[in-house]
Every structure is written in structure tokens, then in C-alpha cells.
């Protein structure tokens, strides 16, 4: 027989005992209501309340289940997440390391990860590593027993970080990064994004390109340069001597290497810059303006990783928009899949296609002379 009431429902005047958070006078207690309080108000055994409020309600009839839920709502009962976490060995928290909060596309990754965590009943703990691997290592050690897994989006991954995760047996996934070894990673279709950018410039009549980007120690930069070189070869494009500029940091001074590109015969100067990240693209616009060059009249510039700020630079920047929100969400789902199923794809390329956002920094190249 289905389990129903095991004691009479208390009356509102408290004649059969005050209900948990409610004193006999009817005033609500400031104490956090407990399962026993809900049980007393609903007129059932605490074990019945526990089962119903934890989702196992097969042994209680519908009126009883509803009475329990009504009592919980009336008392303002909330589940004790700490006790629940301890009982099943889960914290329902996922750590996420980001190289810098100041890089606008990272905000989209965080937003996607936060949405996926919330939808699955988890919380996201986000850390800014300031692109410092010692700081990242310290963060991983401090939080290793407080989160169920880590999303790691370090600009570069040294041999020190992965062993920390493995030694502490923390499930992790690399976001927008790959490294040597068999590790789960979430990446976007960077090659397709590069082809969009170069195809746009090629269709606009440009044939002489320069590549401006950050160190190829960073996985995304390495993949974008490789795709750029491969597609340029396919199209027979001219990449002149010294026309690949690499910076250690995105905002390092570009004046000297850019000025060198425009020495010598004008017919050998690049007519378009492909820049592999948003910050260096903004840096390029400023540098070109300081050198007396007009964008796009003298040179077209296209960047990678769109963000709202790109429309408000000194020249609105044409960019490739990557599915950063989808990538952040996919990273959370990968961690959760591993925790629940014990398996996950080693490398997931997010299927969402990159998109070209055309603004004022690119134009048709008109040959003169």
C-alpha cells in the first residue's frame, strides 16, 4: 500500500505542535527549516519528505507528494547542497581558468560555460591566471578538492600544469587549446575561419598579404598560421620576406616590424593584413595610423575573434567571429559527461561555423599605374 500520512496534519493554531520554522504564535522562526519541519507541517514521516524532495516519490501517493511540496514552499525549505555533495562525493562546482578577463572573446566563453553549468545544476568558479602558469598551477592546487573538474584555457601549457591535474586525478578539458598527449580538448573550426578571412580579401582583389600574430607557442596562433600558410599556397598568394610578424604579447610594439614591411618598392608592399587575434588587430590599426597609413584606403586589415568592441575601434574592424559561447558550453558538457559516463571524446571540434563580420577596415584593392 502506498505510504501516506503517519501522523495527523498539524493545525494552523499549533494545537498538535508547531511546524518546524513556525512557533505556536504563528510567527516564522528565523532558523532555516529542516526536513523534520516540513514533515511536521505536512503530517508525514521525515523519511517520506526526504524521498519526495530528493526525487524518489514512487512510494507516496499524489496528494501526499503535493502536500509535502506545498509545506516546503510555505516554510521556504531549500536543499542543503553541502550535505548532498558530501553524501555523493560531488561538489557540483566546475573550475574554469582563463588567461585574461580583459580579452573580450573570453567573456563569451565564460557566458557559454556559465549557462551550461546553470542548466545542469552546477556552479562555475572562474579564475583569471593573468597568463601566468605558476599562478594557474597554484589555483589548480588550491581548488583541486573543491571542484568536480577543471576547464583549462591557458595561453600556453607547460609541462608543469598537466601533471598537477593528473596527480590529483582531477577531470579536466582544455578549452580552445590542444597540447601533446591524449587529453580532452574543445576547439573551434579555426581553419574555416582563416579561409573565410583570406577568401574575403582575395575576392576583394588583394594578392600581397602580411600575417601579424602572437607566438606560435600558443596553440590557436599555431593553428591559424598553419591554415593561413596552407590556404595562401593554394591561392598562389605572395607572402613576402619578413611578412610574418610574431609578437610575444598581443600589445607589444609593432612600429618597427610594420615600418619594415613598407620599405623598398611599393609594388612589393602588402595590401592586406591578416591578424590572428582581436587585440593585435587593434594594435595594428593604431600602429598603421601612427605611421601615417590609412585603413582601408592604403591597407585592409582583418582580425580574428569578434567582440562588440571591434565595431568601435578607430576603424570598425572586419573580423572572424568564432563560436566562443558554444565552445564554453561544450567544455562544461564534456566535464559532466566524463563525470557521469566515465568517457568523453578526446578532441571535440565544435560544429558551429565561424562567421565573417564585415566592417570598415577592409575594402576592394584598386591597382594603380
C-alpha positions as CSV (number, residue, x, y, z in Angstrom):
1,X,0.0,0.0,0.0
2,X,1.4,3.4,-0.9
3,X,2.9,5.3,2.0
4,X,0.7,8.1,3.2
5,X,0.4,10.1,6.4
6,X,1.9,8.7,9.5
7,X,0.6,11.3,11.9
8,X,-2.2,13.9,11.8
9,X,-1.5,17.1,9.9
10,X,-0.8,19.8,12.5
11,X,-3.5,22.5,12.8
12,X,-2.7,26.1,11.9
13,X,-3.0,27.1,15.6
14,X,-0.3,24.7,16.6
15,X,-2.5,22.5,18.7
16,X,-0.6,19.4,17.6
17,X,2.8,21.1,17.8
18,X,4.4,24.0,15.9
19,X,5.7,23.1,12.5
20,X,9.5,23.4,12.4
21,X,10.2,27.0,11.4
22,X,6.8,28.1,12.9
23,X,6.2,28.9,16.5
24,X,2.9,28.3,18.2
25,X,2.0,32.0,17.9
26,X,2.3,31.6,14.1
27,X,5.4,33.7,13.8
28,X,8.0,32.3,11.4
29,X,11.2,31.3,13.0
30,X,14.5,32.7,11.7
31,X,16.0,29.2,11.8
32,X,16.5,27.5,8.4
33,X,13.6,25.0,8.1
34,X,14.6,21.3,8.1
35,X,13.2,18.1,6.6
36,X,11.6,17.4,10.1
37,X,9.9,20.8,9.9
38,X,8.4,20.1,6.5
39,X,7.3,16.6,7.7
40,X,5.6,18.1,10.7
41,X,3.7,20.6,8.7
42,X,2.8,18.1,6.0
43,X,1.8,15.5,8.6
44,X,4.1,12.7,7.3
45,X,7.3,10.9,8.4
46,X,10.6,12.7,7.7
47,X,11.8,9.8,5.5
48,X,8.8,10.3,3.2
49,X,9.7,14.0,2.9
50,X,13.3,13.2,2.2
51,X,12.4,10.7,-0.6
52,X,9.9,13.1,-2.2
53,X,12.1,16.2,-2.1
54,X,15.0,14.2,-3.5
55,X,13.0,12.9,-6.4
56,X,12.2,9.4,-5.3
57,X,8.4,9.8,-4.9
58,X,7.2,6.4,-6.2
59,X,6.1,5.3,-2.7
60,X,3.9,8.3,-1.9
61,X,0.5,9.0,-3.4
62,X,0.0,12.2,-5.4
63,X,-1.9,14.1,-2.6
64,X,0.9,13.4,-0.2
65,X,3.5,14.5,-2.6
66,X,1.7,17.7,-3.3
67,X,1.2,18.4,0.4
68,X,4.9,17.9,1.0
69,X,5.8,20.3,-1.7
70,X,3.3,22.9,-0.5
71,X,4.7,22.6,3.0
72,X,8.3,23.0,1.8
73,X,7.3,26.1,-0.2
74,X,5.4,27.6,2.7
75,X,8.3,27.1,5.0
76,X,10.9,28.3,2.5
77,X,12.7,25.0,2.7
78,X,15.8,24.7,0.5
79,X,18.0,21.6,-0.1
80,X,21.3,21.5,1.8
81,X,23.7,21.4,-1.1
82,X,26.7,20.8,1.2
83,X,25.2,17.8,2.8
84,X,24.1,16.5,-0.6
85,X,27.5,17.0,-2.0
86,X,29.2,15.1,0.8
87,X,26.8,12.2,0.5
88,X,27.5,11.6,-3.2
89,X,31.1,12.8,-3.4
90,X,30.3,15.7,-5.7
91,X,30.7,19.5,-5.2
92,X,28.6,20.5,-8.2
93,X,31.2,23.1,-8.9
94,X,33.4,23.3,-12.0
95,X,36.6,25.4,-12.1
96,X,37.5,27.4,-15.2
97,X,40.8,29.1,-15.8
98,X,41.0,32.0,-18.3
99,X,44.3,33.6,-19.4
100,X,42.9,37.1,-19.0
101,X,39.5,38.6,-18.2
102,X,40.5,41.6,-20.3
103,X,40.4,39.8,-23.7
104,X,36.8,40.3,-24.9
105,X,36.2,36.9,-26.6
106,X,36.9,35.2,-23.2
107,X,33.7,36.8,-21.9
108,X,31.7,34.8,-24.5
109,X,33.4,31.6,-23.4
110,X,32.6,32.3,-19.8
111,X,29.0,33.1,-20.6
112,X,28.5,29.8,-22.5
113,X,30.1,27.8,-19.7
114,X,28.1,29.6,-17.1
115,X,24.8,28.9,-19.0
116,X,25.6,25.2,-19.4
117,X,26.6,24.9,-15.7
118,X,23.4,26.6,-14.5
119,X,21.3,24.4,-16.8
120,X,22.8,21.3,-15.2
121,X,22.6,22.4,-11.6
122,X,26.3,23.2,-11.2
123,X,28.2,26.4,-10.4
124,X,31.1,27.8,-12.3
125,X,34.2,29.1,-10.5
126,X,36.2,31.3,-12.9
127,X,39.8,32.3,-12.3
128,X,42.0,34.8,-14.2
129,X,45.5,33.4,-14.5
130,X,47.0,36.6,-15.9
131,X,48.6,34.3,-18.5
132,X,50.9,33.1,-15.7
133,X,51.4,29.4,-15.5
134,X,52.7,29.5,-11.9
135,X,49.5,31.2,-10.9
136,X,47.5,28.7,-12.8
137,X,49.3,25.8,-11.1
138,X,48.7,27.4,-7.7
139,X,45.0,27.9,-8.5
140,X,44.6,24.2,-9.5
141,X,46.2,23.0,-6.3
142,X,44.0,25.3,-4.1
143,X,40.8,24.3,-5.8
144,X,41.5,20.6,-6.5
145,X,39.4,19.3,-3.6
146,X,36.6,21.8,-4.1
147,X,35.6,21.3,-7.7
148,X,34.5,18.2,-9.7
149,X,36.6,19.2,-12.7
150,X,38.5,21.9,-14.5
151,X,38.2,23.8,-17.8
152,X,41.7,25.0,-18.7
153,X,42.2,27.7,-21.2
154,X,45.8,28.7,-20.7
155,X,47.5,30.6,-23.5
156,X,50.3,28.0,-23.4
157,X,50.6,24.8,-21.4
158,X,53.9,23.9,-19.9
159,X,54.9,20.5,-18.7
160,X,54.1,21.7,-15.1
161,X,50.4,22.1,-15.3
162,X,49.1,18.8,-16.8
163,X,50.9,16.7,-14.2
164,X,49.2,18.6,-11.3
165,X,45.8,17.7,-12.8
166,X,46.8,14.1,-13.4
167,X,48.5,13.7,-9.9
168,X,45.3,14.9,-8.2
169,X,43.1,12.9,-10.5
170,X,41.0,15.9,-11.5
171,X,38.9,15.5,-14.6
172,X,39.8,18.3,-17.0
173,X,39.3,19.6,-20.5
174,X,41.4,22.0,-22.5
175,X,39.3,24.9,-24.0
176,X,40.4,26.4,-27.3
177,X,43.8,24.7,-26.8
178,X,45.5,21.5,-27.6
179,X,48.7,20.1,-26.3
180,X,50.8,17.0,-26.9
181,X,49.3,13.9,-25.3
182,X,45.9,12.3,-25.0
183,X,43.9,15.0,-23.3
184,X,40.3,16.1,-23.9
185,X,40.1,19.4,-25.8
186,X,37.4,21.6,-27.2
187,X,38.4,23.7,-30.2
188,X,36.6,25.7,-32.9
189,X,36.9,25.4,-36.7
190,X,39.9,27.8,-36.9
191,X,40.8,26.6,-40.4
192,X,37.4,27.5,-41.7
193,X,37.7,30.9,-40.1
194,X,41.0,31.6,-41.7
195,X,39.6,30.6,-45.1
196,X,36.7,33.0,-44.6
197,X,39.1,35.8,-43.9
198,X,41.6,35.1,-46.7
199,X,38.8,34.4,-49.2
200,X,37.2,37.8,-48.4
201,X,40.4,39.6,-49.0
202,X,41.2,37.6,-52.2
203,X,37.7,38.3,-53.6
204,X,38.4,42.0,-52.9
205,X,41.4,41.9,-55.2
206,X,44.2,41.6,-52.7
207,X,47.2,39.4,-53.6
208,X,50.0,40.6,-51.3
209,X,49.5,39.7,-47.6
210,X,51.2,40.0,-44.3
211,X,50.4,37.9,-41.3
212,X,50.5,39.5,-37.9
213,X,50.0,37.5,-34.7
214,X,51.3,36.2,-31.4
215,X,53.8,33.5,-30.6
216,X,53.2,30.0,-32.1
217,X,53.8,28.6,-28.7
218,X,50.0,29.4,-28.3
219,X,48.0,26.6,-29.9
220,X,45.4,28.8,-31.5
221,X,48.0,31.0,-33.1
222,X,49.9,28.0,-34.4
223,X,46.8,26.5,-36.0
224,X,45.8,29.8,-37.6
225,X,49.3,30.4,-39.0
226,X,49.4,26.9,-40.4
227,X,45.9,27.4,-42.0
228,X,46.9,30.8,-43.4
229,X,50.1,29.4,-45.0
230,X,48.3,26.4,-46.5
231,X,45.5,28.5,-48.0
232,X,47.9,31.2,-49.3
233,X,49.8,28.5,-51.1
234,X,46.6,27.1,-52.6
235,X,45.7,30.6,-53.9
236,X,49.2,31.4,-55.1
237,X,49.4,34.5,-52.8
238,X,52.5,36.4,-52.3
239,X,53.8,36.4,-48.7
240,X,56.9,38.5,-48.9
241,X,60.1,38.2,-46.9
242,X,59.6,39.3,-43.4
243,X,55.8,39.5,-43.9
244,X,55.1,37.2,-41.0
245,X,55.2,39.2,-37.8
246,X,55.1,37.4,-34.4
247,X,54.7,39.1,-31.1
248,X,55.4,37.7,-27.6
249,X,52.4,39.6,-26.3
250,X,49.4,40.9,-28.3
251,X,50.0,44.5,-27.5
252,X,53.8,44.6,-27.9
253,X,55.2,47.5,-30.0
254,X,54.6,46.8,-33.7
255,X,56.1,50.0,-35.1
256,X,59.5,48.7,-36.3
257,X,58.4,45.4,-37.9
258,X,55.4,47.1,-39.7
259,X,57.6,50.0,-40.9
260,X,60.0,47.5,-42.4
261,X,57.2,45.9,-44.4
262,X,56.7,49.2,-46.3
263,X,60.3,49.9,-47.2
264,X,61.6,49.2,-50.7
265,X,59.5,49.1,-53.9
266,X,55.8,50.0,-53.5
267,X,54.6,47.2,-55.8
268,X,56.0,44.7,-53.2
269,X,54.3,46.2,-50.2
270,X,51.4,44.2,-48.7
271,X,47.9,45.4,-49.4
272,X,46.3,43.5,-46.6
273,X,47.0,42.4,-43.1
274,X,45.6,39.1,-41.6
275,X,45.8,39.4,-37.8
276,X,45.3,36.3,-35.7
277,X,43.6,37.9,-32.7
278,X,41.5,40.9,-31.7
279,X,43.9,42.7,-29.5
280,X,46.8,42.6,-32.0
281,X,44.4,43.7,-34.8
282,X,43.5,46.8,-32.6
283,X,47.3,47.2,-32.0
284,X,47.8,47.1,-35.8
285,X,45.2,49.8,-36.5
286,X,46.9,52.2,-34.1
287,X,50.4,51.4,-35.4
288,X,49.4,52.0,-39.0
289,X,47.7,55.3,-38.1
290,X,50.8,56.4,-36.3
291,X,52.9,55.5,-39.4
292,X,50.7,57.8,-41.5
293,X,48.8,55.0,-43.3
294,X,45.1,54.9,-43.8
295,X,42.9,51.9,-43.3
296,X,41.4,50.7,-45.5
297,X,42.5,53.1,-48.3
298,X,46.2,52.2,-48.1
299,X,45.8,48.8,-46.4
300,X,43.0,46.4,-45.5
301,X,43.1,44.8,-42.1
302,X,41.1,41.8,-41.0
303,X,41.1,40.3,-37.4
304,X,40.2,37.1,-35.7
305,X,37.7,36.7,-32.8
306,X,34.9,39.2,-32.9
307,X,33.6,41.1,-30.0
308,X,31.3,44.2,-29.7
309,X,34.4,46.4,-29.2
310,X,35.5,45.6,-32.7
311,X,32.8,47.9,-34.1
312,X,34.0,50.8,-32.0
313,X,37.8,50.9,-32.8
314,X,39.4,53.8,-34.7
315,X,38.3,52.0,-37.8
316,X,35.5,49.5,-37.4
317,X,37.3,46.1,-37.7
318,X,36.3,43.3,-40.1
319,X,36.7,40.1,-38.1
320,X,36.1,36.4,-38.0
321,X,33.5,35.5,-35.3
322,X,34.2,32.2,-33.6
323,X,31.5,30.3,-31.7
324,X,33.1,31.1,-28.3
325,X,29.9,30.7,-26.3
326,X,29.2,27.3,-27.8
327,X,32.8,26.3,-27.0
328,X,32.4,27.3,-23.4
329,X,29.2,25.4,-23.1
330,X,30.7,22.3,-24.8
331,X,33.6,22.3,-22.2
332,X,31.2,22.1,-19.3
333,X,29.2,19.3,-21.0
334,X,32.4,17.4,-21.7
335,X,33.3,17.5,-18.0
336,X,29.9,16.4,-16.9
337,X,29.8,13.6,-19.5
338,X,33.1,12.3,-18.2
339,X,31.8,12.5,-14.5
340,X,28.6,10.7,-15.3
341,X,29.7,8.2,-18.0
342,X,33.5,7.9,-17.4
343,X,34.2,8.6,-21.1
344,X,34.4,11.6,-23.5
345,X,35.8,12.4,-26.9
346,X,39.4,13.3,-26.7
347,X,39.0,16.1,-29.2
348,X,35.8,17.8,-30.0
349,X,35.7,20.4,-32.8
350,X,32.6,22.5,-32.1
351,X,30.4,22.2,-35.2
352,X,29.1,25.8,-35.2
353,X,30.6,27.5,-38.3
354,X,32.7,30.7,-37.9
355,X,31.1,33.8,-39.4
356,X,32.7,36.7,-41.2
357,X,31.6,40.2,-39.9
358,X,32.5,42.8,-42.5
359,X,33.1,46.3,-41.3
360,X,35.1,49.3,-42.4
361,X,38.7,48.0,-42.2
362,X,38.6,46.1,-45.5
363,X,37.9,47.3,-49.0
364,X,38.5,46.4,-52.6
365,X,42.1,46.7,-53.8
366,X,42.4,49.0,-56.8
367,X,45.6,48.6,-58.8
368,X,47.2,51.8,-60.0
369,X,49.8,52.5,-62.6
